[in-house]
Amino acid sequence: MRFEDAENKVIAFRDDRDWLQFHNPKDLAISISLEAAELLEVFQWSGTDLSACDKKDRMVEELADVLIYCVLLADRLGVDVPQIISDKVDTNAEKYPVEKAKGNSQKYSAL
């Protein structure tokens, strides 16, 4: 499925239920944070199991929730998701040039 098709499906789901009235930026941002916390919860008490492979289905479900709320917030803000992602990658490429950042996990200010 193309991103635009998935995005349209999310918006149609919302609009069919007349939920736009409840989707202000503050509440959508809160929902993103809450769903991200549920994704993080998958790893709680996992010890050395950093990938939690046996919980992939739950990770996928929670990741979908995060992405859905991100799509809804982007729609509410009137921004194009692929464009803002592309712009951010360009910004990050300037902060983290390959010759300095490759194989290095330090923050750009420490490179």
N, CA, C and O of each residue as an XYZ file, in Angstrom:
444
protein
N       0.848     -1.179      0.000
C       0.000      0.000      0.000
C       0.891      1.240      0.000
O       1.892      1.288      0.715
N       0.541      2.206     -0.774
C       1.266      3.477     -0.808
C       0.914      4.303      0.432
O      -0.166      4.162      1.004
N       1.850      5.168      0.834
C       1.616      5.995      2.010
C       0.363      6.849      1.843
O      -0.441      6.960      2.768
N       0.196      7.446      0.673
C      -0.952      8.326      0.448
C      -2.272      7.578      0.623
O      -3.244      8.138      1.129
N      -2.304      6.320      0.206
C      -3.525      5.519      0.363
C      -3.813      5.258      1.841
O      -4.958      5.350      2.285
N      -2.764      4.930      2.597
C      -2.936      4.695      4.034
C      -3.368      5.982      4.736
O      -4.242      5.966      5.602
N      -2.746      7.089      4.353
C      -3.093      8.390      4.927
C      -4.567      8.715      4.655
O      -5.281      9.150      5.558
N      -5.015      8.508      3.434
C      -6.415      8.765      3.079
C      -7.366      7.861      3.857
O      -8.462      8.279      4.233
N      -6.947      6.632      4.094
C      -7.778      5.690      4.859
C      -7.943      6.165      6.301
O      -9.035      6.079      6.864
N      -6.867      6.663      6.893
C      -6.931      7.190      8.262
C      -7.873      8.387      8.327
O      -8.718      8.474      9.217
N      -7.723      9.303      7.383
C      -8.548     10.511      7.371
C     -10.018     10.155      7.144
O     -10.901     10.725      7.785
N     -10.280      9.224      6.241
C     -11.660      8.798      5.986
C     -12.269      8.141      7.226
O     -13.431      8.384      7.551
N     -11.491      7.314      7.911
C     -11.953      6.678      9.142
C     -12.379      7.749     10.149
O     -13.448      7.661     10.754
N     -11.524      8.762     10.318
C     -11.840      9.867     11.232
C     -13.085     10.624     10.785
O     -13.987     10.877     11.584
N     -13.128     10.978      9.524
C     -14.227     11.789      9.018
C     -15.559     11.054      9.045
O     -16.596     11.662      9.310
N     -15.543      9.740      8.770
C     -16.774      8.949      8.817
C     -17.400      8.964     10.209
O     -18.612      8.804     10.353
N     -16.585      9.153     11.209
C     -17.058      9.147     12.599
C     -17.226     10.551     13.171
O     -17.596     10.709     14.334
N     -16.959     11.557     12.364
C     -17.062     12.959     12.788
C     -16.198     13.228     14.020
O     -16.648     13.856     14.978
N     -14.946     12.743     13.985
C     -14.036     12.906     15.106
C     -13.093     14.094     14.954
O     -12.344     14.394     15.883
N     -13.105     14.775     13.820
C     -12.213     15.927     13.643
C     -12.404     16.939     14.764
O     -11.446     17.572     15.208
N     -13.640     17.090     15.217
C     -13.941     18.055     16.277
C     -13.175     17.776     17.571
O     -12.985     18.679     18.385
N     -12.740     16.544     17.762
C     -12.008     16.171     18.969
C     -10.492     16.183     18.780
O      -9.734     16.048     19.740
N     -10.068     16.345     17.536
C      -8.653     16.186     17.201
C      -7.923     17.524     17.112
O      -7.529     17.961     16.030
N      -7.753     18.157     18.253
C      -6.958     19.382     18.296
C      -5.485     18.992     18.455
O      -5.186     17.887     18.907
N      -4.562     19.891     18.087
C      -3.137     19.540     18.160
C      -2.670     19.070     19.539
O      -1.871     18.138     19.632
N      -3.154     19.695     20.602
C      -2.739     19.292     21.950
C      -3.112     17.844     22.233
O      -2.273     17.057     22.671
N      -4.363     17.493     21.984
C      -4.804     16.130     22.293
C      -4.163     15.101     21.369
O      -3.897     13.976     21.790
N      -3.915     15.467     20.130
C      -3.235     14.540     19.231
C      -1.786     14.326     19.665
O      -1.285     13.203     19.616
N      -1.110     15.394     20.088
C       0.265     15.256     20.575
C       0.299     14.379     21.831
O       1.195     13.549     21.982
N      -0.663     14.560     22.720
C      -0.757     13.714     23.916
C      -0.968     12.261     23.503
O      -0.345     11.360     24.064
N      -1.837     12.032     22.531
C      -2.116     10.670     22.082
C      -0.875     10.021     21.475
O      -0.636      8.831     21.678
N      -0.087     10.794     20.734
C       1.162     10.259     20.180
C       2.071      9.810     21.312
O       2.643      8.721     21.262
N       2.205     10.644     22.324
C       3.071     10.320     23.454
C       2.574      9.083     24.203
O       3.369      8.221     24.578
N       1.278      8.997     24.418
C       0.713      7.841     25.122
C       0.917      6.550     24.340
O       1.277      5.521     24.912
N       0.687      6.607     23.043
C       0.882      5.404     22.219
C       2.355      5.025     22.137
O       2.693      3.842     22.114
N       3.238      6.034     22.092
C       4.676      5.749     22.093
C       5.083      5.078     23.402
O       5.949      4.203     23.414
N       4.459      5.488     24.498
C       4.725      4.850     25.789
C       4.261      3.395     25.777
O       4.915      2.533     26.364
N       3.153      3.120     25.121
C       2.686      1.732     25.009
C       3.652      0.904     24.173
O       3.860     -0.278     24.450
N       4.238      1.513     23.157
C       5.264      0.821     22.368
C       6.480      0.537     23.247
O       7.036     -0.560     23.196
N       6.885      1.492     24.030
C       8.024      1.312     24.930
C       7.740      0.252     25.984
O       8.647     -0.461     26.415
N       6.498      0.151     26.392
C       6.113     -0.829     27.408
C       6.421     -2.258     26.960
O       6.654     -3.135     27.793
N       6.424     -2.490     25.658
C       6.739     -3.825     25.128
C       8.121     -4.275     25.622
O       8.351     -5.465     25.839
N       9.023     -3.327     25.792
C      10.392     -3.648     26.183
C      10.613     -3.634     27.697
O      11.685     -4.008     28.173
N       9.608     -3.206     28.444
C       9.758     -3.142     29.889
C      10.066     -4.519     30.449
O       9.404     -5.495     30.098
N      11.037     -4.603     31.293
C      11.480     -5.819     31.967
C      12.015     -6.871     30.997
O      12.024     -8.060     31.316
N      12.455     -6.444     29.829
C      12.960     -7.415     28.854
C      14.418     -7.772     29.089
O      14.959     -8.636     28.400
N      15.053     -7.127     30.038
C      16.446     -7.448     30.361
C      17.367     -7.252     29.178
O      17.430     -6.168     28.596
N      18.072     -8.295     28.829
C      19.039     -8.197     27.732
C      18.409     -8.439     26.365
O      19.095     -8.333     25.348
N      17.131     -8.757     26.320
C      16.437     -8.980     25.049
C      16.090     -7.626     24.428
O      14.984     -7.119     24.615
N      17.025     -7.053     23.701
C      16.860     -5.707     23.170
C      15.899     -5.627     21.992
O      15.376     -4.549     21.712
N      15.653     -6.717     21.303
C      14.769     -6.680     20.135
C      13.362     -7.183     20.428
O      12.445     -6.922     19.649
N      13.171     -7.895     21.528
C      11.853     -8.419     21.928
C      11.120     -9.052     20.743
O       9.937     -8.795     20.518
N      11.837     -9.873     20.001
C      11.288    -10.472     18.775
C       9.982    -11.219     19.004
O       9.124    -11.240     18.121
N       9.817    -11.827     20.160
C       8.595    -12.580     20.432
C       7.388    -11.664     20.642
O       6.259    -12.137     20.772
N       7.631    -10.362     20.675
C       6.547     -9.397     20.867
C       6.364     -8.506     19.635
O       5.824     -7.404     19.737
N       6.806     -8.976     18.499
C       6.745     -8.149     17.291
C       5.317     -7.740     16.947
O       5.089     -6.595     16.557
N       4.365     -8.634     17.078
C       2.971     -8.295     16.739
C       2.478     -7.114     17.567
O       1.813     -6.219     17.046
N       2.801     -7.115     18.842
C       2.385     -5.999     19.706
C       3.121     -4.721     19.324
O       2.530     -3.642     19.318
N       4.411     -4.837     19.004
C       5.169     -3.658     18.574
C       4.560     -3.055     17.317
O       4.429     -1.836     17.210
N       4.191     -3.900     16.370
C       3.602     -3.426     15.120
C       2.274     -2.719     15.388
O       1.995     -1.670     14.807
N       1.469     -3.289     16.260
C       0.183     -2.679     16.592
C       0.368     -1.311     17.242
O      -0.321     -0.356     16.882
N       1.286     -1.211     18.186
C       1.521      0.072     18.865
C       2.165      1.082     17.928
O       1.845      2.269     17.986
N       3.071      0.625     17.061
C       3.679      1.512     16.080
C       2.627      2.068     15.133
O       2.675      3.242     14.768
N       1.678      1.230     14.734
C       0.581      1.699     13.875
C      -0.215      2.787     14.575
O      -0.589      3.778     13.947
N      -0.483      2.618     15.874
C      -1.216      3.648     16.620
C      -0.447      4.968     16.629
O      -1.035      6.031     16.429
N       0.860      4.903     16.861
C       1.690      6.114     16.860
C       1.612      6.790     15.492
O       1.408      8.000     15.402
N       1.773      6.013     14.447
C       1.767      6.575     13.090
C       0.409      7.161     12.720
O       0.338      8.202     12.067
N      -0.656      6.504     13.131
C      -2.002      7.025     12.846
C      -2.184      8.391     13.488
O      -2.665      9.324     12.844
N      -1.802      8.512     14.757
C      -1.931      9.816     15.405
C      -1.017     10.857     14.774
O      -1.367     12.035     14.720
N       0.144     10.439     14.300
C       1.036     11.374     13.595
C       0.386     11.867     12.301
O       0.460     13.053     11.980
N      -0.239     10.972     11.574
C      -0.951     11.363     10.349
C      -2.071     12.347     10.676
O      -2.252     13.344      9.976
N      -2.811     12.069     11.730
C      -3.915     12.953     12.119
C      -3.410     14.333     12.547
O      -4.026     15.348     12.221
N      -2.296     14.371     13.274
C      -1.736     15.655     13.678
C      -1.214     16.420     12.463
O      -1.424     17.628     12.354
N      -0.547     15.734     11.565
C      -0.054     16.389     10.352
C      -1.206     16.966      9.542
O      -1.112     18.076      9.019
N      -2.290     16.208      9.442
C      -3.469     16.704      8.725
C      -4.021     17.948      9.404
O      -4.347     18.934      8.744
N      -4.121     17.895     10.715
C      -4.667     19.030     11.465
C      -3.791     20.279     11.320
O      -4.293     21.402     11.282
N      -2.467     20.062     11.239
C      -1.529     21.172     11.071
C      -1.406     21.622      9.607
O      -0.814     22.660      9.310
N      -1.977     20.817      8.704
C      -1.917     21.155      7.287
C      -0.539     20.964      6.675
O      -0.133     21.720      5.792
N       0.181     19.947      7.150
C       1.517     19.692      6.614
C       1.546     18.366      5.859
O       0.766     17.454      6.133
N       2.455     18.289      4.916
C       2.637     17.110      4.080
C       3.679     16.206      4.733
O       4.843     16.590      4.849
N       3.274     15.011      5.160
C       4.155     14.126      5.911
C       5.412     13.754      5.125
O       6.509     13.918      5.658
N       5.314     13.262      3.890
C       6.552     12.945      3.174
C       7.485     14.156      3.034
O       8.706     14.005      3.082
N       6.922     15.340      2.862
C       7.762     16.533      2.715
C       8.471     16.890      4.008
O       9.660     17.207      3.988
N       7.763     16.845      5.141
C       8.420     17.217      6.390
C       9.459     16.164      6.800
O      10.462     16.496      7.431
N       9.220     14.905      6.444
C      10.221     13.866      6.709
C      11.455     14.138      5.856
O      12.580     14.094      6.354
N      11.246     14.416      4.587
C      12.364     14.708      3.696
C      13.153     15.921      4.180
O      14.383     15.899      4.199
N      12.445     16.975      4.571
C      13.108     18.180      5.071
C      13.944     17.871      6.321
O      15.066     18.358      6.460
N      13.391     17.065      7.219
C      14.107     16.731      8.451
C      15.340     15.883      8.160
O      16.381     16.075      8.789
N      15.241     14.951      7.219
C      16.412     14.145      6.848
C      17.493     15.050      6.261
O      18.676     14.860      6.541
N      17.099     16.029      5.451
C      18.069     16.988      4.908
C      18.753     17.765      6.026
O      19.970     17.946      6.005
N      17.976     18.223      7.000
C      18.537     18.941      8.148
C      19.498     18.049      8.926
O      20.585     18.482      9.307
N      19.093     16.807      9.159
C      19.950     15.868      9.882
C      21.225     15.549      9.109
O      22.280     15.340      9.708
N      21.131     15.510      7.781
C      22.317     15.242      6.960
C      23.352     16.350      7.130
O      24.555     16.095      7.084
N      22.886     17.567      7.324
C      23.803     18.680      7.577
C      24.421     18.572      8.964
O      25.607     18.851      9.138
N      23.631     18.172      9.945
C      24.126     18.037     11.319
C      25.055     16.835     11.475
O      25.997     16.862     12.268
N      24.779     15.791     10.716
C      25.510     14.533     10.840
C      26.130     14.133      9.500
O      25.674     13.173      8.878
N      27.162     14.851      9.044
C      27.791     14.470      7.776
C      28.397     13.068      7.887
O      28.936     12.692      8.928
N      28.301     12.321      6.818
C      28.745     10.924      6.813
C      30.173     10.795      7.315
O      30.479      9.908      8.113
N      31.044     11.676      6.851
C      32.458     11.548      7.228
C      32.707     11.718      8.728
O      33.737     11.268      9.231
N      31.795     12.351      9.441
C      31.944     12.517     10.887
C      31.059     11.561     11.679
O      31.434     11.128     12.768
N      29.905     11.235     11.148
C      28.906     10.503     11.932
C      28.881      9.000     11.676
O      28.332      8.256     12.489
N      29.447      8.543     10.593
C      29.350      7.115     10.253
C      29.928      6.246     11.367
O      31.099      6.370     11.728
N      29.091      5.370     11.898
C      29.498      4.455     12.956
C      29.671      5.119     14.312
O      30.223      4.515     15.231
N      29.207      6.357     14.446
C      29.386      7.127     15.679
C      28.017      7.530     16.206
O      27.209      8.083     15.459
N      27.743      7.267     17.465
C      26.427      7.572     18.024
C      26.369      8.905     18.777
O      25.360      9.223     19.406
N      27.445      9.674     18.710
C      27.449     10.951     19.431
C      26.495     11.951     18.809
O      26.216     11.904     17.611
N      25.996     12.860     19.644
C      25.143     13.944     19.180
C      25.963     14.870     18.284
O      27.178     14.998     18.439
N      25.270     15.512     17.343
C      25.942     16.370     16.367
C      26.842     17.412     17.010
O      27.880     17.757     16.445
N      26.469     17.920     18.172
C      27.273     18.947     18.825
C      28.604     18.392     19.355
O      29.506     19.162     19.686
N      28.725     17.084     19.434
C      29.955     16.466     19.926
C      30.817     15.916     18.786
O      31.914     15.415     19.030
N      30.341     16.004     17.571
C      31.113     15.437     16.452
C      32.294     16.318     16.116
O      33.058     16.004     15.203
